[in-house]
Amino acid sequence: MKARFFLLLVPVTVLACDRASAQEQTSSAPAPAPSAPATNSAPAITPAPAPPKPHVVDVPQPEQPSSPGGGPVENIDPAKVAEFEQRFAHGKELEQEGKLTDALAVFNGILAEDPAAKGSLREAGIISIRLNQLLQADDYFSRLHAIVPDYPAAMEYLIQINQALKRDVKVDFLLKEFYYLHNSGTEPDFSRSPYFVRERIPLGTQVIVVTEFFDYTKDPNTLWMAEVFDNGGTLQRRLLLNYDPDATKALRAKDPKYANVEVFNWLEHVIQDKHIKRIDVYLQIFARPDYDKFRIAMLTILADTPKPIYSAPVDAPVNAPAQ
């Protein structure tokens, strides 16, 4: 249930800094925001969204030989099937034991014999990400995506990989394809998911996981959520950029020149003992930013937290997604 608070919000500043990488220090120098009238509607205080779940479409497991196009092979030798299954299972065991280089060698051995082995492409891609071999990971998942175009997990990994590689054009192309698949209903479980992981940003001993919501006009009205985890997987901070439909409606009603305005609020769920104890509202902006501007502002807030313009006490458990 949403709690609404009424507060007169004056125009605020928009955080800005030079575009930085995930591990660079960000500037905290503010820049003036576009002029906009104050609204009488306070930011919408929403509960934490449920944790993102992996978008899974079954890939043949255990591993089996396939045709060059990725389809099943008729009349294959049962002994060969058993061999592939055994090798794939061994690779998975090594992967689970943290022996990533050895596991990757097993999957690459399978792929040398069967380049269309979907399970091995996926596992090799995941291992390459864990080893920070992003170009290699991009190759594995691109090959998997070509074989199974409607496999959401491959597309989601490709978005994250190419976001990290700063390939903006490719990210935009993948996002359009990803949204189209989500809206098509081809994969019902995926279409029911309201969000996906857009980017994982390593930051020293921490990682920032950025989640993008498919439709911010729907409850809980979140556009992007940034969560900071320590190296043990514990959630430490959660920032949200939320759309405020009530403030947007009120502002548009005041003057026709604001007919296309959208009001967004920067929020933080202040976490203590795995509970959200307070929601701090940092600022209000009057247009949807692009992802680069969101990223800059997010890194700036994390590096130099501004004074809240409003705080609301809450007591809600944190359901943090596993990394």
Secondary structure, DSSP 8 states (H G I E B T S, - for coil): --B-----B----EE------TTS-----EE-------BSS---B---------------SS---B-TTS-B-TT--HHHHHHHHHHHHHHHHHHHTT-HHHHHHHHHHHHHH-TT-HHHHHHHHHHHHHTT-HHHHHHHHHHHHHH-TT-HHHHHHHHHHHHHTT-HHHHHHHHHHHHHHHHHTSSHHHHH--EEEEEEEEETTEEEEEEEES-TTSTT-EEEEEEEE-TTS-EEEEEEEEE-HHHHHHHHHH-GGGTT---EEEEEEEEETTEEEEEEEEEEESS---HHHHHHHHHHHHHS----SEEEEEEEE------
